[in-house]
């Protein structure tokens, strides 16, 4: 009897596991279906997935390591051997571009993650508690938002020194106000709703109120904002790398590649052109994806 009971338990466990997987896949499919019906969302998702796939598959599709030099074949134009040509050191531009996709995507995700962590935390405090904390955080947000982010980030990098980590930190620290503003406004619109009042009446503490009842209602707006913020984060870090404050040689960062290629723009325009094209495609895909997600997730835009 014990063995039969054990077999039945194992079978039920497997069935429950399959049900959970099925429910998860159905929920994912249900979430993607409206997005795929939106043309900008579909095009943006396709471009974004293509760029992510290129970055992930870089070690496989790159014919050479991004730092491998070949001086006898420097500044070679695009050909079947070197699809995007070679740079001033004979390095394969195609290999450097696809490896650069890894850096661009990773930097964008890290910057937006730090921005969201800072901005959402401050927005929750300002929106929920109000009064002095709201005034202070709103004033701080206004001061930072009044200055161009790239100029402020450049000033920070000048102080702390060049490097990819420094650039990521600088861009994130000066770009969190949109997350704070969106979170604060959403929390202020929710904190007097019936479900919040009911939760307070049964003795829920502030941490539970914020994390269990309020924050989940802000997530759709934060997802949209994160997708729309990714392009600006990538462009800001790329701009700082272009100016020499970001990734250092021999990194295949697109900003660094475009900067170095400017010297050879007349005789070897492919050094600058191809990383520039990939940068545009990635940012275009993310912007279109963000627009599609906004149309799908924001009920105020639905007719």
C-alpha positions as YAML, in Angstrom:
chain: A
units: angstrom
residues:
- id: 1
  name: UNK
  ca: [0.00, 0.00, 0.00]
- id: 2
  name: UNK
  ca: [2.82, 2.37, 0.82]
- id: 3
  name: UNK
  ca: [4.44, 1.70, -2.54]
- id: 4
  name: UNK
  ca: [1.17, 2.33, -4.39]
- id: 5
  name: UNK
  ca: [0.64, 5.50, -2.41]
- id: 6
  name: UNK
  ca: [4.15, 6.60, -3.31]
- id: 7
  name: UNK
  ca: [3.52, 5.91, -7.01]
- id: 8
  name: UNK
  ca: [0.26, 7.80, -6.92]
- id: 9
  name: UNK
  ca: [1.97, 10.77, -5.22]
- id: 10
  name: UNK
  ca: [4.73, 10.81, -7.82]
- id: 11
  name: UNK
  ca: [2.18, 10.66, -10.64]
- id: 12
  name: UNK
  ca: [0.13, 13.45, -9.14]
- id: 13
  name: UNK
  ca: [3.26, 15.53, -8.68]
- id: 14
  name: UNK
  ca: [4.20, 15.08, -12.34]
- id: 15
  name: UNK
  ca: [0.68, 15.97, -13.44]
- id: 16
  name: UNK
  ca: [0.69, 19.08, -11.27]
- id: 17
  name: UNK
  ca: [4.07, 20.04, -12.69]
- id: 18
  name: UNK
  ca: [2.80, 19.65, -16.25]
- id: 19
  name: UNK
  ca: [-0.29, 21.70, -15.39]
- id: 20
  name: UNK
  ca: [1.84, 24.50, -13.97]
- id: 21
  name: UNK
  ca: [4.04, 24.54, -17.07]
- id: 22
  name: UNK
  ca: [0.96, 24.53, -19.28]
- id: 23
  name: UNK
  ca: [-0.62, 27.40, -17.36]
- id: 24
  name: UNK
  ca: [2.63, 29.37, -17.55]
- id: 25
  name: UNK
  ca: [2.95, 28.84, -21.32]
- id: 26
  name: UNK
  ca: [-0.70, 29.79, -21.83]
- id: 27
  name: UNK
  ca: [-0.23, 32.98, -19.82]
- id: 28
  name: UNK
  ca: [2.90, 33.88, -21.83]
- id: 29
  name: UNK
  ca: [1.09, 33.18, -25.09]
- id: 30
  name: UNK
  ca: [-1.90, 35.19, -23.89]
- id: 31
  name: UNK
  ca: [0.38, 38.11, -23.05]
- id: 32
  name: UNK
  ca: [2.21, 37.98, -26.39]
- id: 33
  name: UNK
  ca: [-0.89, 37.58, -28.55]
- id: 34
  name: UNK
  ca: [-2.06, 41.22, -28.24]
- id: 35
  name: UNK
  ca: [1.50, 42.41, -28.74]
- id: 36
  name: UNK
  ca: [1.87, 40.40, -31.96]
- id: 37
  name: UNK
  ca: [-1.32, 42.00, -33.30]
- id: 38
  name: UNK
  ca: [0.26, 45.42, -32.85]
- id: 39
  name: UNK
  ca: [2.50, 46.22, -35.82]
- id: 40
  name: UNK
  ca: [5.00, 48.36, -33.94]
- id: 41
  name: UNK
  ca: [5.17, 45.81, -31.14]
- id: 42
  name: UNK
  ca: [5.71, 42.97, -33.59]
- id: 43
  name: UNK
  ca: [8.44, 44.79, -35.55]
- id: 44
  name: UNK
  ca: [10.08, 45.98, -32.34]
- id: 45
  name: UNK
  ca: [10.00, 42.53, -30.78]
- id: 46
  name: UNK
  ca: [11.48, 40.99, -33.95]
- id: 47
  name: UNK
  ca: [14.31, 43.53, -34.13]
- id: 48
  name: UNK
  ca: [15.05, 43.26, -30.42]
- id: 49
  name: UNK
  ca: [15.09, 39.46, -30.44]
- id: 50
  name: UNK
  ca: [17.32, 39.51, -33.53]
- id: 51
  name: UNK
  ca: [19.85, 41.81, -31.85]
- id: 52
  name: UNK
  ca: [19.76, 39.79, -28.63]
- id: 53
  name: UNK
  ca: [20.23, 36.60, -30.66]
- id: 54
  name: UNK
  ca: [23.23, 38.11, -32.46]
- id: 55
  name: UNK
  ca: [24.79, 39.10, -29.15]
- id: 56
  name: UNK
  ca: [24.22, 35.70, -27.56]
- id: 57
  name: UNK
  ca: [25.50, 33.84, -30.62]
- id: 58
  name: UNK
  ca: [28.53, 36.13, -31.09]
- id: 59
  name: UNK
  ca: [31.11, 33.48, -30.08]
- id: 60
  name: UNK
  ca: [29.60, 31.13, -32.67]
- id: 61
  name: UNK
  ca: [28.96, 33.43, -35.63]
- id: 62
  name: UNK
  ca: [32.08, 35.62, -35.28]
- id: 63
  name: UNK
  ca: [34.82, 34.25, -37.57]
- id: 64
  name: UNK
  ca: [37.57, 35.63, -35.32]
- id: 65
  name: UNK
  ca: [38.06, 36.97, -31.82]
- id: 66
  name: UNK
  ca: [37.23, 40.68, -31.69]
- id: 67
  name: UNK
  ca: [40.78, 41.59, -30.57]
- id: 68
  name: UNK
  ca: [42.68, 39.44, -33.10]
- id: 69
  name: UNK
  ca: [44.80, 41.67, -35.34]
- id: 70
  name: UNK
  ca: [45.99, 41.11, -38.91]
- id: 71
  name: UNK
  ca: [48.19, 44.05, -39.88]
- id: 72
  name: UNK
  ca: [48.94, 42.91, -43.47]
- id: 73
  name: UNK
  ca: [45.16, 43.05, -44.17]
- id: 74
  name: UNK
  ca: [44.34, 46.32, -42.42]
- id: 75
  name: UNK
  ca: [41.59, 48.58, -43.83]
- id: 76
  name: UNK
  ca: [40.34, 45.87, -46.20]
- id: 77
  name: UNK
  ca: [36.86, 46.61, -47.65]
- id: 78
  name: UNK
  ca: [33.90, 44.25, -47.06]
- id: 79
  name: UNK
  ca: [34.31, 40.91, -48.82]
- id: 80
  name: UNK
  ca: [33.37, 37.26, -48.50]
- id: 81
  name: UNK
  ca: [36.34, 36.77, -46.20]
- id: 82
  name: UNK
  ca: [35.63, 39.82, -44.03]
- id: 83
  name: UNK
  ca: [31.91, 40.59, -44.31]
- id: 84
  name: UNK
  ca: [32.21, 44.08, -42.82]
- id: 85
  name: UNK
  ca: [35.84, 44.67, -43.77]
- id: 86
  name: UNK
  ca: [38.74, 45.22, -41.38]
- id: 87
  name: UNK
  ca: [39.81, 48.17, -39.24]
- id: 88
  name: UNK
  ca: [43.11, 50.02, -38.85]
- id: 89
  name: UNK
  ca: [44.66, 47.05, -37.03]
- id: 90
  name: UNK
  ca: [43.30, 44.39, -39.36]
- id: 91
  name: UNK
  ca: [40.64, 43.29, -36.88]
- id: 92
  name: UNK
  ca: [37.46, 41.84, -38.36]
- id: 93
  name: UNK
  ca: [34.73, 44.50, -38.09]
- id: 94
  name: UNK
  ca: [31.91, 41.92, -38.26]
- id: 95
  name: UNK
  ca: [33.33, 40.07, -35.27]
- id: 96
  name: UNK
  ca: [33.69, 43.29, -33.32]
- id: 97
  name: UNK
  ca: [30.16, 44.43, -34.18]
- id: 98
  name: UNK
  ca: [28.47, 41.20, -33.06]
- id: 99
  name: UNK
  ca: [30.51, 41.09, -29.85]
- id: 100
  name: UNK
  ca: [29.62, 44.75, -29.36]
- id: 101
  name: UNK
  ca: [25.94, 43.77, -29.31]
- id: 102
  name: UNK
  ca: [26.62, 41.90, -26.06]
- id: 103
  name: UNK
  ca: [28.12, 45.01, -24.48]
- id: 104
  name: UNK
  ca: [25.32, 47.33, -25.67]
- id: 105
  name: UNK
  ca: [22.49, 45.09, -24.45]
- id: 106
  name: UNK
  ca: [24.18, 44.26, -21.15]
- id: 107
  name: UNK
  ca: [24.99, 47.91, -20.43]
- id: 108
  name: UNK
  ca: [21.43, 48.96, -21.24]
- id: 109
  name: UNK
  ca: [19.93, 46.37, -18.90]
- id: 110
  name: UNK
  ca: [22.31, 47.21, -16.04]
- id: 111
  name: UNK
  ca: [21.77, 50.97, -16.37]
- id: 112
  name: UNK
  ca: [17.98, 50.64, -16.49]
- id: 113
  name: UNK
  ca: [18.07, 48.18, -13.58]
- id: 114
  name: UNK
  ca: [19.99, 50.66, -11.41]
- id: 115
  name: UNK
  ca: [17.75, 53.53, -12.52]
- id: 116
  name: UNK
  ca: [14.65, 51.51, -11.63]
- id: 117
  name: UNK
  ca: [16.06, 50.44, -8.26]
- id: 118
  name: UNK
  ca: [16.78, 54.06, -7.28]
- id: 119
  name: UNK
  ca: [13.77, 55.71, -8.87]
- id: 120
  name: UNK
  ca: [11.14, 53.18, -7.83]
- id: 121
  name: UNK
  ca: [12.38, 53.12, -4.22]
- id: 122
  name: UNK
  ca: [12.28, 56.91, -3.95]
- id: 123
  name: UNK
  ca: [8.95, 57.09, -5.78]
- id: 124
  name: UNK
  ca: [7.37, 54.58, -3.40]
- id: 125
  name: UNK
  ca: [8.55, 56.59, -0.38]
- id: 126
  name: UNK
  ca: [7.40, 59.92, -1.85]
- id: 127
  name: UNK
  ca: [4.04, 58.62, -3.03]
- id: 128
  name: UNK
  ca: [3.13, 56.61, 0.05]
- id: 129
  name: UNK
  ca: [4.37, 58.81, 2.88]
- id: 130
  name: UNK
  ca: [4.05, 62.25, 1.23]
- id: 131
  name: UNK
  ca: [4.69, 65.42, 3.23]
- id: 132
  name: UNK
  ca: [8.38, 66.22, 3.88]
- id: 133
  name: UNK
  ca: [9.73, 63.11, 2.16]
- id: 134
  name: UNK
  ca: [7.65, 63.85, -0.94]
- id: 135
  name: UNK
  ca: [8.82, 67.46, -1.07]
- id: 136
  name: UNK
  ca: [12.48, 66.53, -0.67]
- id: 137
  name: UNK
  ca: [12.45, 63.71, -3.24]
- id: 138
  name: UNK
  ca: [10.43, 65.78, -5.73]
- id: 139
  name: UNK
  ca: [12.85, 68.70, -5.35]
- id: 140
  name: UNK
  ca: [15.85, 66.42, -5.83]
- id: 141
  name: UNK
  ca: [14.21, 64.90, -8.91]
- id: 142
  name: UNK
  ca: [13.49, 68.36, -10.34]
- id: 143
  name: UNK
  ca: [17.10, 69.47, -9.87]
- id: 144
  name: UNK
  ca: [18.52, 66.39, -11.60]
- id: 145
  name: UNK
  ca: [15.90, 66.48, -14.35]
- id: 146
  name: UNK
  ca: [16.63, 70.16, -15.04]
- id: 147
  name: UNK
  ca: [20.13, 69.27, -16.26]
- id: 148
  name: UNK
  ca: [20.83, 67.35, -19.49]
- id: 149
  name: UNK
  ca: [21.60, 63.76, -18.40]
- id: 150
  name: UNK
  ca: [24.53, 63.31, -20.79]
- id: 151
  name: UNK
  ca: [26.18, 66.54, -19.55]
- id: 152
  name: UNK
  ca: [25.66, 65.57, -15.92]
- id: 153
  name: UNK
  ca: [26.94, 62.05, -16.58]
- id: 154
  name: UNK
  ca: [29.98, 63.52, -18.34]
- id: 155
  name: UNK
  ca: [30.72, 65.65, -15.29]
- id: 156
  name: UNK
  ca: [30.45, 62.61, -13.01]
- id: 157
  name: UNK
  ca: [32.73, 60.49, -15.23]
- id: 158
  name: UNK
  ca: [35.26, 63.32, -15.38]
- id: 159
  name: UNK
  ca: [35.43, 63.22, -11.58]
- id: 160
  name: UNK
  ca: [35.50, 59.43, -11.01]
- id: 161
  name: UNK
  ca: [37.55, 58.57, -14.12]
- id: 162
  name: UNK
  ca: [36.98, 56.70, -17.38]
- id: 163
  name: UNK
  ca: [35.87, 53.09, -17.69]
- id: 164
  name: UNK
  ca: [32.80, 51.05, -18.52]
- id: 165
  name: UNK
  ca: [31.77, 50.57, -14.89]
- id: 166
  name: UNK
  ca: [32.15, 54.27, -14.19]
- id: 167
  name: UNK
  ca: [30.06, 55.18, -17.25]
- id: 168
  name: UNK
  ca: [27.28, 52.77, -16.26]
- id: 169
  name: UNK
  ca: [27.22, 54.17, -12.73]
- id: 170
  name: UNK
  ca: [27.26, 57.78, -13.90]
- id: 171
  name: UNK
  ca: [24.44, 57.38, -16.43]
- id: 172
  name: UNK
  ca: [22.27, 55.45, -13.97]
- id: 173
  name: UNK
  ca: [22.76, 57.88, -11.09]
- id: 174
  name: UNK
  ca: [21.62, 60.88, -13.15]
- id: 175
  name: UNK
  ca: [18.75, 59.20, -15.05]
- id: 176
  name: UNK
  ca: [16.41, 57.83, -12.35]
- id: 177
  name: UNK
  ca: [13.88, 60.73, -12.08]
- id: 178
  name: UNK
  ca: [11.40, 59.32, -14.69]
- id: 179
  name: UNK
  ca: [11.03, 56.13, -12.63]
- id: 180
  name: UNK
  ca: [10.55, 58.16, -9.47]
- id: 181
  name: UNK
  ca: [7.93, 60.42, -11.07]
- id: 182
  name: UNK
  ca: [5.91, 57.57, -12.59]
- id: 183
  name: UNK
  ca: [5.98, 55.53, -9.38]
- id: 184
  name: UNK
  ca: [5.08, 58.49, -7.18]
- id: 185
  name: UNK
  ca: [2.13, 59.50, -9.37]
- id: 186
  name: UNK
  ca: [0.81, 55.95, -9.53]
- id: 187
  name: UNK
  ca: [1.10, 55.39, -5.77]
- id: 188
  name: UNK
  ca: [-0.64, 58.68, -5.03]
- id: 189
  name: UNK
  ca: [-3.56, 57.63, -7.23]
- id: 190
  name: UNK
  ca: [-3.82, 54.25, -5.46]
- id: 191
  name: UNK
  ca: [-3.19, 54.96, -1.78]
- id: 192
  name: UNK
  ca: [-6.79, 56.03, -1.07]
- id: 193
  name: UNK
  ca: [-8.45, 53.24, -3.07]
- id: 194
  name: UNK
  ca: [-10.84, 50.83, -1.35]
- id: 195
  name: UNK
  ca: [-8.50, 47.84, -1.30]
- id: 196
  name: UNK
  ca: [-5.77, 49.92, 0.34]
- id: 197
  name: UNK
  ca: [-8.13, 51.26, 2.99]
- id: 198
  name: UNK
  ca: [-9.39, 47.73, 3.64]
- id: 199
  name: UNK
  ca: [-5.83, 46.42, 4.00]
- id: 200
  name: UNK
  ca: [-5.01, 49.18, 6.48]
- id: 201
  name: UNK
  ca: [-8.15, 48.37, 8.48]
- id: 202
  name: UNK
  ca: [-6.97, 44.79, 9.07]
- id: 203
  name: UNK
  ca: [-3.62, 45.99, 10.39]
- id: 204
  name: UNK
  ca: [-1.25, 45.56, 7.42]
- id: 205
  name: UNK
  ca: [2.08, 47.29, 8.04]
- id: 206
  name: UNK
  ca: [3.66, 49.78, 5.66]
- id: 207
  name: UNK
  ca: [6.05, 47.26, 4.08]
- id: 208
  name: UNK
  ca: [3.22, 44.88, 3.19]
- id: 209
  name: UNK
  ca: [1.07, 47.74, 1.96]
- id: 210
  name: UNK
  ca: [3.77, 48.89, -0.42]
- id: 211
  name: UNK
  ca: [5.12, 45.52, -1.61]
- id: 212
  name: UNK
  ca: [1.92, 43.44, -1.70]
- id: 213
  name: UNK
  ca: [-0.80, 45.91, -2.57]
- id: 214
  name: UNK
  ca: [0.70, 48.97, -4.28]
- id: 215
  name: UNK
  ca: [3.86, 47.92, -6.12]
- id: 216
  name: UNK
  ca: [2.19, 45.17, -8.24]
- id: 217
  name: UNK
  ca: [-0.17, 47.81, -9.66]
- id: 218
  name: UNK
  ca: [2.81, 49.91, -10.78]
- id: 219
  name: UNK
  ca: [4.63, 47.07, -12.58]
- id: 220
  name: UNK
  ca: [2.90, 47.46, -16.02]
- id: 221
  name: UNK
  ca: [3.83, 51.14, -16.16]
- id: 222
  name: UNK
  ca: [7.39, 50.34, -15.08]
- id: 223
  name: UNK
  ca: [7.73, 47.67, -17.77]
- id: 224
  name: UNK
  ca: [6.71, 50.18, -20.44]
- id: 225
  name: UNK
  ca: [9.01, 52.87, -19.02]
- id: 226
  name: UNK
  ca: [11.95, 50.44, -18.80]
- id: 227
  name: UNK
  ca: [11.55, 49.44, -22.45]
- id: 228
  name: UNK
  ca: [11.35, 53.06, -23.56]
- id: 229
  name: UNK
  ca: [14.33, 54.02, -21.36]
- id: 230
  name: UNK
  ca: [16.66, 51.31, -22.68]
- id: 231
  name: UNK
  ca: [17.47, 53.15, -25.95]
- id: 232
  name: UNK
  ca: [18.43, 56.36, -24.15]
- id: 233
  name: UNK
  ca: [20.59, 54.39, -21.70]
- id: 234
  name: UNK
  ca: [22.39, 52.65, -24.57]
- id: 235
  name: UNK
  ca: [22.83, 55.90, -26.50]
- id: 236
  name: UNK
  ca: [24.15, 57.76, -23.44]
- id: 237
  name: UNK
  ca: [26.77, 55.11, -22.64]
- id: 238
  name: UNK
  ca: [27.69, 54.86, -26.31]
- id: 239
  name: UNK
  ca: [28.13, 58.64, -26.49]
- id: 240
  name: UNK
  ca: [30.46, 58.61, -23.49]
- id: 241
  name: UNK
  ca: [32.44, 55.76, -25.04]
- id: 242
  name: UNK
  ca: [32.61, 57.78, -28.26]
- id: 243
  name: UNK
  ca: [34.17, 60.62, -26.25]
- id: 244
  name: UNK
  ca: [36.72, 58.22, -24.75]
- id: 245
  name: UNK
  ca: [35.28, 57.96, -21.24]
- id: 246
  name: UNK
  ca: [33.67, 54.53, -21.57]
- id: 247
  name: UNK
  ca: [35.00, 51.18, -22.77]
- id: 248
  name: UNK
  ca: [38.74, 51.16, -23.32]
- id: 249
  name: UNK
  ca: [40.69, 49.33, -26.07]
- id: 250
  name: UNK
  ca: [40.52, 46.65, -27.30]
- id: 251
  name: UNK
  ca: [36.84, 46.54, -26.29]
- id: 252
  name: UNK
  ca: [34.40, 46.17, -29.23]
- id: 253
  name: UNK
  ca: [32.06, 48.80, -27.79]
- id: 254
  name: UNK
  ca: [30.12, 50.44, -30.63]
- id: 255
  name: UNK
  ca: [30.79, 53.97, -29.38]
- id: 256
  name: UNK
  ca: [34.53, 53.33, -29.26]
- id: 257
  name: UNK
  ca: [34.43, 51.73, -32.73]
- id: 258
  name: UNK
  ca: [32.58, 54.69, -34.22]
- id: 259
  name: UNK
  ca: [35.01, 57.12, -32.60]
- id: 260
  name: UNK
  ca: [38.10, 55.34, -33.93]
- id: 261
  name: UNK
  ca: [36.51, 54.88, -37.36]
- id: 262
  name: UNK
  ca: [35.90, 58.61, -37.78]
- id: 263
  name: UNK
  ca: [39.61, 59.08, -38.55]
- id: 264
  name: UNK
  ca: [39.26, 56.70, -41.51]
- id: 265
  name: UNK
  ca: [35.81, 57.84, -42.63]
- id: 266
  name: UNK
  ca: [36.98, 58.67, -46.17]
- id: 267
  name: UNK
  ca: [39.18, 55.66, -46.92]
- id: 268
  name: UNK
  ca: [37.37, 53.06, -44.75]
- id: 269
  name: UNK
  ca: [33.80, 54.19, -43.96]
- id: 270
  name: UNK
  ca: [32.73, 50.64, -43.06]
- id: 271
  name: UNK
  ca: [34.51, 50.88, -39.69]
- id: 272
  name: UNK
  ca: [32.00, 53.49, -38.55]
- id: 273
  name: UNK
  ca: [28.99, 52.60, -40.71]
- id: 274
  name: UNK
  ca: [28.29, 49.05, -39.53]
- id: 275
  name: UNK
  ca: [28.36, 49.64, -35.76]
- id: 276
  name: UNK
  ca: [26.24, 52.74, -36.38]
- id: 277
  name: UNK
  ca: [23.66, 50.71, -38.32]
- id: 278
  name: UNK
  ca: [23.47, 48.07, -35.58]
- id: 279
  name: UNK
  ca: [23.11, 50.78, -32.93]
- id: 280
  name: UNK
  ca: [20.20, 52.35, -34.85]
- id: 281
  name: UNK
  ca: [18.50, 48.98, -35.36]
- id: 282
  name: UNK
  ca: [18.76, 48.07, -31.67]
- id: 283
  name: UNK
  ca: [17.40, 51.42, -30.47]
- id: 284
  name: UNK
  ca: [14.66, 51.39, -33.13]
- id: 285
  name: UNK
  ca: [13.59, 47.90, -32.09]
- id: 286
  name: UNK
  ca: [13.44, 48.85, -28.42]
- id: 287
  name: UNK
  ca: [11.48, 52.03, -29.13]
- id: 288
  name: UNK
  ca: [8.94, 50.19, -31.28]
- id: 289
  name: UNK
  ca: [8.68, 47.44, -28.66]
- id: 290
  name: UNK
  ca: [8.06, 50.05, -25.97]
- id: 291
  name: UNK
  ca: [5.33, 51.67, -28.07]
- id: 292
  name: UNK
  ca: [3.70, 48.29, -28.62]
- id: 293
  name: UNK
  ca: [3.82, 47.42, -24.93]
- id: 294
  name: UNK
  ca: [2.32, 50.80, -24.06]
- id: 295
  name: UNK
  ca: [-0.59, 50.19, -26.45]
- id: 296
  name: UNK
  ca: [-1.17, 46.71, -25.00]
- id: 297
  name: UNK
  ca: [-0.63, 47.35, -21.28]
- id: 298
  name: UNK
  ca: [-2.02, 50.86, -20.86]
- id: 299
  name: UNK
  ca: [-5.84, 50.58, -20.84]
- id: 300
  name: UNK
  ca: [-6.25, 54.32, -21.24]
- id: 301
  name: UNK
  ca: [-4.96, 54.02, -24.82]
- id: 302
  name: UNK
  ca: [-7.42, 51.29, -25.76]
- id: 303
  name: UNK
  ca: [-10.53, 52.31, -27.68]
...
